[in-house]
């Protein structure tokens, strides 16, 4: 039983998966923030273009 507990305490295979998950979550947050920021600017640009086309 002691040997089993020692192996369990020394096993770090799950740590790698958790680290990759955290990295993926961080990248996702950056992508979502960028898309939201750019999306608003693009929407404003299209509205401006539509308004200018409508004047002519």
Backbone torsions as a table, in degrees:
resi	resn	phi	psi	omega
1	UNK	NA	-39.6	-180.0
2	UNK	-62.3	-40.5	179.3
3	UNK	-62.1	-39.5	178.8
4	UNK	-64.1	-42.5	179.0
5	UNK	-66.5	-38.6	179.2
6	UNK	-65.3	-44.0	178.3
7	UNK	-63.7	-39.9	179.2
8	UNK	-63.5	-42.2	-178.6
9	UNK	-69.6	-29.3	-179.2
10	UNK	-89.9	-7.7	-177.5
11	UNK	-76.9	118.9	180.0
12	UNK	-116.0	17.1	-176.6
13	UNK	-66.2	-32.7	178.6
14	UNK	-73.6	-24.9	-179.0
15	UNK	-63.2	-37.4	-180.0
16	UNK	-63.8	-43.3	179.4
17	UNK	-63.1	-40.5	178.9
18	UNK	-65.8	-41.0	179.0
19	UNK	-62.8	-44.5	177.6
20	UNK	-62.6	-37.5	177.1
21	UNK	-63.3	-41.5	178.6
22	UNK	-66.9	-39.5	177.9
23	UNK	-64.0	-44.4	179.1
24	UNK	-62.4	-39.8	178.6
25	UNK	-64.6	-41.5	178.5
26	UNK	-63.6	-43.2	178.4
27	UNK	-63.9	-39.8	178.9
28	UNK	-62.1	-40.7	179.6
29	UNK	-63.1	-42.1	179.4
30	UNK	-64.7	-43.8	179.9
31	UNK	-63.2	-45.2	-179.7
32	UNK	-62.5	-43.0	178.6
33	UNK	-62.7	-41.8	179.8
34	UNK	-66.0	-45.1	-179.8
35	UNK	-63.0	-41.4	178.0
36	UNK	-63.3	-41.6	-179.5
37	UNK	-66.2	-48.5	-179.0
38	UNK	-69.6	-36.6	-179.2
39	UNK	-59.0	-41.4	178.3
40	UNK	-65.5	-40.0	179.8
41	UNK	-68.1	-39.3	178.7
42	UNK	-66.8	-40.8	177.5
43	UNK	-60.6	-41.8	177.3
44	UNK	-64.2	-40.9	179.7
45	UNK	-63.4	-44.1	179.4
46	UNK	-65.9	-35.7	176.8
47	UNK	-64.3	-43.3	178.0
48	UNK	-62.1	-44.7	178.9
49	UNK	-62.2	-44.0	179.3
50	UNK	-61.5	-40.8	179.8
51	UNK	-64.9	-43.5	-179.3
52	UNK	-66.5	-38.6	178.4
53	UNK	-67.2	-36.7	-179.6
54	UNK	-66.6	-25.5	-179.7
55	UNK	-74.4	-23.2	-173.8
56	UNK	-92.0	NA	NA
